[in-house]
Amino acid sequence: MAEINVEPKKRSGWVWIIVVLALILIGWLLYVYVFQNAQGGDAEMTGTPTSGMILPLVPTFLTL
């Protein structure tokens, strides 16, 4: 009788390319959301006070 070699099918390289592209896209979106929006001056993103009132860091009764 003859021997039959059954080799498993190789996985396609396209799956890895799609996974890498998806990770790059997610990383870019996180970069834009976290770093660029925080520098943009949007009050909701930067947490800057919008009232214009400046409060001292030290209470006035502790100053000389």
Buried (B, 14 or more C-beta within 10 A) or exposed (E): EEEEEEEEEEEEEEEEEEEEEEEEEEEEEEEEEEEEEEEEEEEEBEEEEEEEEEEEEEEEEEEE
